[in-house]
Every structure is written in structure tokens, then in C-alpha cells.
Amino acid sequence: MYILQQRADSHVSLINVSSWCYLLVEDLSDDQGVQEVRLFPTDEFLMFDSLFSPQHGRGRARVTHAVVVIFLEFFAWGLLTTPMLTVLHETFPQHTFLMNGLVQGVKGFLSFLSAPLIGALSDIWGRKSFLLMTVFFTCAPIPFMRISPWWYFALISVSGIFAVTFSVIFAYVADITEEHERSTAYGLVSATFAASLVTSPAIGAYLSAQYGDSLVVLVATVIAVADIAFVFFVVPESLPDKMRLTSWGFPISWEQADPFASLRRVGKDSTVLLICVTVFLSYLPEAGQYSSFFLYLRQVIEFSPAAIAAFIAMVGILSIVAQTLFLSVLMRTIGNKNTVLLGLGFQLLQLAWYGFGSEPWMMWAAGTVAAMSSITFPAVSALVSHSASPDQQGVAQGMITGIRGLCNGLGPALYGFIFFLFNVELNDMEPAAGRPSSIEKSVIPGPPFLFGACAVLFALLVAIFIPDHHRLADVKTCSTRKSSGTATSHAQNSSPLATPTSDTEDIEPLLQDSSM
């Protein structure tokens, strides 16, 4: 007899008989004896046992393991900010913005489709294997930037299927922390993500200027390999301590894997509908902006690589301050709804400034406003948490983050198409003296940003009608979703179907789970 798990009131025993294993779940708190018997092949158990074994990795699972994985992955991609802009323009000289939007749009939409399934599978088969898979496939395109640009962009597009590192990382953190500790742990992971993007673009720009893009790609590849090796050799499995016995031998239901499940519930409550429309109209331009803004600064506003790196650092630092210091003050003083309205106002001003601005100083000023607009989504999450009943937190939050996941696919493609329609392109990264640039040919330098400003204006008008105090209608969920485990519901906070179950967990990454 092999004891799999021992608790105060029960234990699980494995009896190996020939080629079959009997799993006995015994309740020690009363005299009922054996409560459940399950039968499955021995080799299937050995596969699960090997995967769940805590000996894979070093020591006990800790939040620091998640922090290191996130830092290394996004530090590697941050180094490539300058080389990526060059390769993108050299590969697609005629339709740079359009192709960038399509590549990022395909990646975002694939992430939206795959995140629920990967989260559900990690509930059964463990976090480490899926963490290794997501890090590997997310970083796989890096060396191809110099080997073959066409393969590089193709791999970036299809890597969206596995580009859900944050989903698995948050599940990992949820496995090893108590509920009251998760908000702090998620904040640490998000801050680490922001810190990696604050420092790495500047380092990459310096290395590119001094030694060329090839060295930057090599350094990023080495860091990516180190990250993969860290996950494989050092990171321990987090799931066994909180593994749900009901997950043994049970197939994944379509309800758990369906990315559109949360979206279908939007129309069942008028307040939910107002909030979801607000999120869609405000996050659609934000997702598009993330995918193309640095390219816009380089090609249209003519920022140098060093200036782009400094801009990223400034906005990142100010966003951290806004989401920690200012957000808490505003929530206490003016309330959730008014904080949402204020954040939307900052976003409207920022996008309008980006759209009409044609000078570098205007971009720097608008970047400051952009950092303040980062308070919008945490405030929306808090508004939903306080509006929903305790047993409806996951459903309500899932609707909101499902909308955001859809925007991650639509936004980049939409921005790229608008840039293409208005012919906002340059023939060279460095325009020749005396030759008119696209800015001089266009009254509106950034048409997609003005489109985004109009969308946010409508979002602001819709948000005005959101009730200050309203209890969301009861929306029933399938039992299969409930059985997927609370760990994944917390973990999907940054994935398209996030389902946090506590109103204290309104932490989000400052940027997206994206390599561009």
C-alpha cells in the first residue's frame, strides 16, 4: 500500500494489483470507512506520480520561483525592443503597421482561445509541465530574429497558443499561498514584470548601439535558455499540496475549455452589460496601442532607441506609482465608480494627445497621462467585486477578463488596419533630409489613437450609467467549472477567462502577457 496524501481526517491509499491500481479515499473522521474507490492503469498512475513528485525541482515551491521565471522571460523580450523594430520594418517595408497588427492580433486571439484549456489541464497534470511549455514556446521565436525573420514572425503568431505564462504563474502562486496572501504575491509578480520592462529596453538599446543587434539577440537567447533551464531544474511542482482528488481520471469538460463561456453571460444583467461595454470600448484601443506604439514612436515621431527605452522606463515607473499609491487613495476618497470615470478621462486625454501630437515633447507629456490611466482596470475589477455576491465573484470577473482577452486579438489588428488605411508608413527608418515624412503629409499623425479616443469617449458615457451600488443577478455556473479548482480561478486573473474569487485580488500586470 502506497500512501499518496495524508490529512487529519482522511488519507488516500494506492493498492497495486497486477497492471491495475485501486485508489481508496478513506474518511477517518467517522466510521463510514472507505468513501470512494477508483480504478485506473498502473502506468497511468506512474505518469501522474512522476509529474506530481515534489522531488522534481529544488526545495519547496515559493513565490520567488514565479518571480524569477517572469523576470527572465520578459527581460529577454525587453532587450529586443530596438532590434525588433528594425527587423519588423526591414521585413515588411511597405506595410509595417498593418503586418505588425496582424501578427499581434493572431497571437492575441490564439491566447484568448487556449488560455482556459491550458488552465484546466494544469489543474489536473500540474503547473510545472505547463509552465515549462509556455516559457519554451513564448521564447522560441527569439533566435529566429537573426536566423530567419519570416520564421520569426510566423513563430510569434502561432506562439500565442502557449503565450499564457501569467495564467500558469498565477495558478502556481495560488497553489502555494493562503487566500489573504495572494493579493500581495500577485502584486510582487506584477511589479517584477514591470521592473523587467523598465530596465531591459535601455540595456538592449545600449548593446545595439555599441555592438549591433546580433549581440542583443544572442544575449536574449541565452537569458531565455537560462529561464527554461531554471524551470526544468529548479522550479518545484506546486500542485500536490492542494491537488483536488476529484480531478483524478476525470476528463476536461467543454465548459472549462470554452473561451466564450463567460461572454455568453453578458446580457443576463443590465449592470454587467454596462460594465462589459465599458471594458470593451476602453480596452480595445489599449490593446492596439500596446502592439504598435513603440513602432509609432520610432517611425513617425522619430524617437531614437535610447529615447524609446527611457520612455518605457518612465511610463513603467509612473504606472507602478499610480496603481499602488494613487489608486488606493482615490478608491478611499472618491469611490470605485468615480475612480473608473477618472481613469477613463485620463485615457481619453492620452489617446487624443497621441493622435494629434507630432512633437517628441507631446509624447512625453502624454506618457505621463497614460501612466495615470492605468488605474482604470483595477478600479473596474474592484467595482465588479463589490457589486457581485460572494458566490458570483468568479463568474462576474470572468466576463470582464473574457472581454479583455478578446480585445487582445482584435485591438492590434484594428490598429494595424487603420494605420494602413491612412497610409501612415515610412520608406526608411531614418528619413532623408528634405524629404517630407508621413507626419507632414497628414493632418492627423496618429489616426488609430483618435479612433481609440472616440471609443473611450463612448466608454465614459456608458460608465456614467453604471449604478454605484448594485447586486449583480445570480448567474448559475456548471458544476464542471466549480470542480476545476480555486487555484486556476485565481490564476486566470491575467488570462482571457480570469476568475478570481476574492475582491482583494484586483491586481493586473501593467502590460500584457506579450512578447511585443
C-alpha positions in Angstrom: 0.0 0.0 0.0 1.4 3.4 -1.0 0.1 6.5 0.8 -0.4 9.3 -1.7 -1.7 12.0 0.6 -2.3 12.2 4.4 -4.6 14.7 6.1 -6.1 15.0 9.5 -9.4 13.5 8.6 -8.6 11.3 5.6 -6.0 9.6 3.6 -5.7 8.3 0.1 -4.2 4.8 -0.5 -3.0 3.1 -3.6 -3.1 -0.6 -3.9 -1.2 -2.0 -6.9 -2.8 -5.3 -8.2 -1.1 -6.6 -11.3 -1.5 -3.9 -14.0 -4.2 -2.0 -12.3 -4.2 0.4 -9.3 -7.1 0.9 -6.9 -7.3 4.4 -5.4 -9.1 4.3 -2.0 -10.3 7.6 -0.4 -11.0 6.8 3.3 -12.7 9.2 5.8 -11.0 8.9 9.2 -13.4 11.4 10.9 -16.2 8.8 11.3 -16.9 5.1 11.0 -18.0 5.1 7.4 -14.8 3.7 6.2 -14.0 3.7 2.5 -15.8 6.5 0.7 -14.6 6.1 -2.8 -12.8 3.5 -4.9 -11.3 4.3 -8.3 -9.6 2.0 -10.8 -7.1 3.0 -13.5 -4.0 1.5 -15.2 -0.7 1.4 -13.2 1.3 3.1 -15.9 -1.2 6.0 -15.9 -0.7 6.5 -12.2 3.0 6.3 -12.5 2.9 9.1 -15.1 0.9 11.2 -12.7 3.0 10.3 -9.8 6.2 11.2 -11.6 4.8 14.5 -12.7 3.4 15.5 -9.3 6.6 14.4 -7.4 8.0 17.2 -5.3 11.5 15.9 -5.9 11.3 17.5 -9.4 12.9 20.8 -8.6 14.8 22.1 -5.6 13.1 22.6 -2.3 9.6 23.8 -1.6 7.7 25.8 -4.1 7.9 29.6 -3.4 6.7 32.8 -4.8 10.4 33.7 -5.6 10.3 30.8 -8.2 7.5 32.6 -10.0 9.2 36.0 -9.8 12.4 34.7 -11.3 10.6 33.0 -14.2 8.6 36.1 -15.0 11.6 38.4 -14.8 13.8 36.3 -17.0 11.2 35.8 -19.7 10.2 39.5 -20.1 13.7 40.8 -19.5 14.8 38.7 -22.6 12.0 40.2 -24.7 12.6 43.7 -23.4 16.1 43.5 -24.6 14.8 43.1 -28.2 12.7 46.2 -28.3 15.1 48.1 -30.6 16.2 45.1 -32.8 12.5 44.1 -33.2 11.5 47.5 -34.6 14.4 47.3 -37.1 13.6 43.7 -38.2 9.9 44.5 -38.5 10.4 47.4 -40.8 13.1 45.5 -42.9 10.8 42.5 -43.3 7.6 44.5 -44.1 8.9 47.8 -45.5 5.6 48.7 -47.3 3.0 47.7 -44.7 4.9 47.8 -41.4 2.0 48.8 -39.1 -0.5 46.5 -40.9 1.7 43.4 -40.6 2.6 44.2 -37.0 -1.1 44.4 -36.2 -1.9 41.2 -37.9 0.9 39.3 -36.2 0.0 40.6 -32.8 -3.7 40.1 -33.5 -3.3 36.4 -34.4 -1.2 35.9 -31.3 -3.6 37.6 -29.0 -6.7 35.7 -30.4 -4.9 32.4 -30.1 -4.0 33.2 -26.5 -7.7 34.0 -25.8 -8.7 30.6 -27.3 -6.1 28.5 -25.5 -5.9 30.0 -22.0 -8.9 28.3 -20.5 -7.9 24.9 -21.7 -4.3 25.2 -20.5 -5.6 26.4 -17.1 -7.9 23.4 -16.8 -5.3 21.0 -17.9 -2.8 22.4 -15.4 -5.3 21.7 -12.6 -5.0 18.0 -13.4 -1.5 17.5 -14.7 0.4 20.1 -12.7 1.8 23.6 -13.1 5.4 22.8 -13.8 5.0 21.0 -17.1 2.7 23.7 -18.5 5.0 26.5 -17.1 7.9 24.8 -19.0 5.8 24.6 -22.1 4.6 28.2 -22.0 8.1 29.7 -21.4 9.6 27.5 -24.1 7.2 28.4 -26.8 7.0 32.0 -25.8 10.8 32.4 -26.1 11.2 30.1 -29.1 11.0 32.8 -31.7 13.9 34.9 -30.2 16.9 33.3 -32.0 15.0 33.3 -35.3 15.1 37.1 -35.3 18.6 36.8 -36.9 18.2 33.3 -38.4 15.1 34.0 -40.5 12.8 37.0 -39.9 9.9 35.3 -41.7 10.2 32.3 -39.4 10.5 34.7 -36.5 7.1 36.4 -37.2 5.4 33.1 -38.1 6.5 31.6 -34.7 5.4 34.7 -32.8 1.9 34.3 -34.3 1.5 30.7 -33.5 3.2 31.0 -30.1 0.0 32.7 -29.0 -1.4 29.2 -28.3 1.0 28.9 -25.4 1.7 32.6 -24.6 -0.2 32.4 -21.3 2.7 32.4 -18.9 0.9 34.7 -16.5 -2.1 32.4 -16.2 0.1 29.5 -15.2 2.3 31.6 -12.9 -0.7 33.0 -11.1 -2.0 29.4 -10.6 1.4 28.5 -9.3 1.2 31.3 -6.8 -2.3 30.4 -5.8 -1.2 26.9 -5.0 1.4 27.9 -2.5 -0.2 30.9 -0.8 -3.1 31.4 1.5 -6.0 33.5 0.3 -5.1 36.5 2.4 -1.5 36.4 1.0 -2.4 36.2 -2.7 -3.0 39.9 -3.4 0.5 40.7 -2.1 2.0 37.8 -4.0 0.3 38.8 -7.3 1.4 42.4 -6.7 5.0 41.2 -6.4 4.8 39.2 -9.6 3.2 42.2 -11.4 5.9 44.6 -10.1 8.6 42.2 -11.2 7.1 42.1 -14.7 7.1 45.9 -14.8 10.6 46.1 -13.4 11.9 43.8 -16.2 10.4 46.1 -18.9 11.7 49.2 -17.2 15.3 48.2 -17.3 15.7 45.8 -20.3 14.9 48.1 -23.3 17.5 50.6 -22.1 20.1 47.8 -21.8 19.1 46.4 -25.2 19.4 49.9 -26.9 22.9 50.4 -25.4 24.1 47.0 -26.6 22.6 47.5 -30.0 24.3 50.9 -30.4 27.7 49.6 -29.2 27.9 46.1 -30.6 25.0 45.6 -33.0 21.6 43.8 -33.0 23.2 40.3 -33.3 24.7 40.5 -29.9 21.4 41.7 -28.4 19.6 38.7 -29.9 22.4 36.4 -28.6 22.1 37.8 -25.0 18.3 37.5 -25.1 18.6 33.9 -26.3 21.0 33.0 -23.5 18.6 34.5 -21.0 15.7 32.7 -22.4 17.6 29.4 -22.3 18.5 30.1 -18.7 14.8 30.7 -17.9 13.9 27.4 -19.4 16.6 25.6 -17.6 15.6 27.3 -14.3 12.0 26.0 -14.7 13.2 22.5 -15.6 15.9 22.0 -13.0 15.0 24.4 -10.1 11.3 25.2 -10.0 9.4 22.5 -8.0 5.8 21.4 -8.7 3.3 23.4 -6.7 0.1 21.4 -7.2 0.4 18.2 -5.0 -0.2 20.0 -1.7 -3.6 21.3 -2.9 -4.5 18.7 -5.5 -8.2 18.0 -5.8 -8.9 14.3 -5.6 -12.0 14.8 -7.8 -9.7 15.6 -10.7 -8.2 12.1 -10.9 -9.3 10.4 -14.1 -12.0 12.9 -15.0 -11.9 14.4 -18.5 -11.9 18.1 -19.2 -15.4 19.4 -20.0 -16.1 21.8 -22.8 -17.4 24.3 -20.3 -14.0 24.5 -18.7 -12.2 24.9 -22.1 -14.7 27.2 -23.8 -13.2 30.7 -24.1 -16.6 32.2 -25.0 -18.4 30.8 -21.9 -18.1 34.0 -19.9 -19.0 36.2 -22.8 -22.4 34.5 -23.3 -23.5 35.6 -19.8 -23.0 39.3 -20.5 -26.6 40.1 -21.4 -28.2 38.5 -18.3 -27.8 41.6 -16.1 -28.0 45.2 -17.2 -25.2 46.4 -14.9 -22.9 43.6 -16.2 -23.8 44.7 -19.7 -22.8 48.3 -19.0 -19.5 47.3 -17.3 -18.6 44.9 -20.2 -19.3 47.5 -22.8 -17.2 50.0 -20.9 -14.3 47.5 -20.7 -14.6 46.6 -24.4 -14.6 50.2 -25.6 -11.7 51.2 -23.3 -9.5 48.1 -23.6 -9.8 47.7 -27.4 -7.7 50.8 -28.1 -5.4 50.0 -25.2 -4.6 46.6 -26.7 -3.9 48.1 -30.1 -1.7 50.7 -28.5 0.5 48.2 -26.8 1.1 46.4 -30.1 2.1 49.4 -32.2 3.1 52.4 -30.1 6.8 51.8 -29.8 7.0 51.3 -33.6 5.0 54.5 -34.0 7.4 56.4 -31.8 10.3 55.1 -33.9 9.0 55.6 -37.4 6.6 58.5 -37.1 7.8 60.6 -34.2 11.4 59.6 -34.9 12.4 58.7 -31.4 15.9 57.3 -31.0 16.3 53.8 -29.5 17.6 55.4 -26.3 14.6 57.7 -26.1 12.2 54.8 -26.6 13.9 52.9 -23.7 13.7 56.0 -21.5 10.0 56.5 -22.4 9.2 52.9 -21.4 11.1 53.3 -18.1 9.3 56.5 -17.3 5.8 55.2 -18.1 6.5 51.9 -16.2 7.7 53.6 -13.1 4.8 56.1 -13.0 2.3 53.3 -13.7 3.6 51.4 -10.7 3.2 54.5 -8.5 -0.3 55.1 -10.0 -1.5 51.6 -9.4 -0.2 51.4 -5.8 -0.2 54.8 -4.2 -2.8 56.9 -6.1 -5.2 54.1 -6.7 -5.6 53.3 -3.1 -6.1 57.0 -2.2 -8.7 57.5 -4.9 -10.6 54.4 -4.0 -10.9 55.6 -0.4 -11.8 59.2 -1.3 -14.0 59.3 -4.4 -15.1 55.6 -4.6 -14.9 52.9 -7.3 -17.2 54.3 -9.9 -15.6 57.8 -9.9 -12.2 56.3 -10.0 -13.2 54.4 -13.1 -14.5 57.6 -14.7 -11.3 59.5 -13.8 -9.2 56.7 -15.3 -11.2 56.8 -18.5 -10.8 60.6 -18.6 -7.0 60.2 -18.4 -7.1 57.6 -21.1 -9.2 59.9 -23.4 -6.8 62.7 -22.9 -3.8 60.5 -23.5 -5.1 59.0 -26.8 -6.2 62.4 -28.1 -2.7 63.7 -27.4 -1.1 60.8 -29.1 -3.4 61.2 -32.1 -2.7 65.0 -32.7 0.8 65.2 -31.3 3.6 65.5 -33.7 6.5 66.5 -31.5 8.5 64.4 -29.1 7.7 66.6 -26.0 4.0 65.9 -26.7 4.6 62.1 -26.5 6.5 62.5 -23.2 3.6 64.6 -21.7 1.0 62.1 -23.0 3.0 59.2 -21.5 2.6 60.8 -18.1 -1.1 60.9 -18.5 -1.0 57.3 -19.8 0.5 56.1 -16.6 -2.4 57.7 -14.7 -4.9 56.0 -16.9 -3.5 52.6 -15.8 -5.8 52.8 -12.7 -8.9 52.1 -14.9 -9.0 48.3 -15.0 -8.1 47.7 -11.3 -10.9 50.1 -10.4 -13.3 48.2 -12.7 -12.3 44.9 -11.1 -13.0 46.4 -7.7 -16.4 47.7 -8.9 -17.3 44.3 -10.1 -16.1 42.6 -6.9 -18.2 44.9 -4.7 -21.3 44.5 -7.0 -21.2 40.7 -7.2 -22.3 38.4 -4.4 -19.6 36.2 -2.9 -20.6 33.1 -4.8 -20.7 35.0 -8.1 -17.2 36.6 -8.0 -15.7 34.2 -10.4 -18.4 34.5 -13.0 -18.5 38.3 -12.9 -14.7 38.7 -13.1 -14.6 36.0 -15.9 -17.0 38.1 -18.0 -14.7 41.2 -17.7 -11.5 39.4 -18.4 -13.1 37.5 -21.2 -13.8 40.8 -22.9 -10.2 41.9 -22.4 -8.9 38.7 -23.9 -11.0 39.2 -27.0 -9.6 42.7 -27.3 -6.1 41.4 -27.2 -6.8 39.8 -30.5 -9.0 42.5 -32.1 -7.1 45.6 -31.0 -3.7 45.1 -32.7 -5.3 44.0 -36.0 -7.7 47.0 -35.9 -4.8 49.5 -35.2 -2.7 48.0 -38.0 -5.6 48.2 -40.4 -6.3 51.9 -39.6 -2.6 52.8 -40.0 -2.7 51.1 -43.4 -5.9 52.9 -44.4 -4.3 56.3 -43.6 -1.0 55.3 -45.2 1.0 56.0 -42.1 4.2 54.4 -43.3 7.8 55.5 -43.9 10.1 54.0 -46.5 13.2 54.2 -44.3 13.8 54.1 -40.5 15.8 57.3 -40.9 14.1 59.7 -43.3 16.5 61.6 -45.6 16.9 65.3 -45.0 14.4 67.4 -47.0 12.1 64.5 -47.8 8.6 65.0 -46.4 7.6 62.5 -43.8 4.2 61.0 -43.3 3.6 63.5 -40.5 3.9 66.4 -42.9 1.5 64.6 -45.3 -1.1 64.1 -42.8 -3.1 66.5 -40.6 -3.6 63.7 -38.1 -0.3 61.9 -37.3 -1.9 59.1 -35.4 -5.4 58.1 -36.7 -5.8 54.9 -34.7 -5.2 56.8 -31.5 -8.0 59.3 -32.4 -10.2 56.3 -33.1 -9.3 55.0 -29.7 -10.1 58.3 -28.1 -13.6 58.2 -29.6 -14.1 54.7 -28.3 -13.0 55.7 -24.8 -15.4 58.7 -25.0 -18.3 56.3 -25.6 -17.0 54.1 -22.8 -17.0 57.1 -20.5 -20.6 57.9 -21.4 -21.6 54.3 -20.8 -19.8 54.2 -17.5 -21.8 57.2 -16.2 -24.9 55.0 -16.1 -23.3 52.2 -14.1 -25.1 52.1 -10.7 -22.9 53.0 -7.7 -24.4 50.1 -5.6 -26.0 47.2 -7.3 -26.1 43.5 -6.7 -25.4 41.5 -9.8 -28.0 39.0 -10.9 -27.4 35.4 -9.9 -25.8 33.6 -12.8 -25.5 29.9 -12.5 -22.4 28.1 -13.5 -21.8 24.5 -14.4 -20.6 22.1 -11.8 -17.7 21.2 -14.0 -16.4 24.7 -13.7 -16.7 24.7 -10.0 -14.7 21.4 -9.8 -11.8 22.8 -11.8 -10.3 24.1 -8.5 -9.9 27.5 -6.9 -6.2 27.6 -7.9 -7.0 28.1 -11.6 -9.7 30.6 -10.8 -7.2 32.8 -9.1 -4.6 32.0 -11.7 -6.5 33.2 -14.7 -6.6 36.8 -13.5 -4.4 37.7 -16.4 -5.8 35.3 -18.9 -8.9 35.7 -21.1 -11.1 33.8 -18.6 -9.9 35.1 -15.3 -12.0 34.0 -12.3 -10.6 35.5 -9.1 -12.8 34.6 -6.1 -11.8 37.4 -3.8 -12.3 41.1 -4.1 -8.8 41.6 -2.8 -7.2 40.2 -5.9 -7.7 43.1 -8.3 -4.0 43.1 -9.3 -3.1 43.1 -13.0 0.1 43.3 -15.0 0.8 46.8 -16.2 1.2 45.5 -19.7 0.1 42.3 -21.4 1.4 38.8 -21.4 3.0 39.6 -24.7 6.4 39.5 -26.3 6.0 42.6 -28.5 
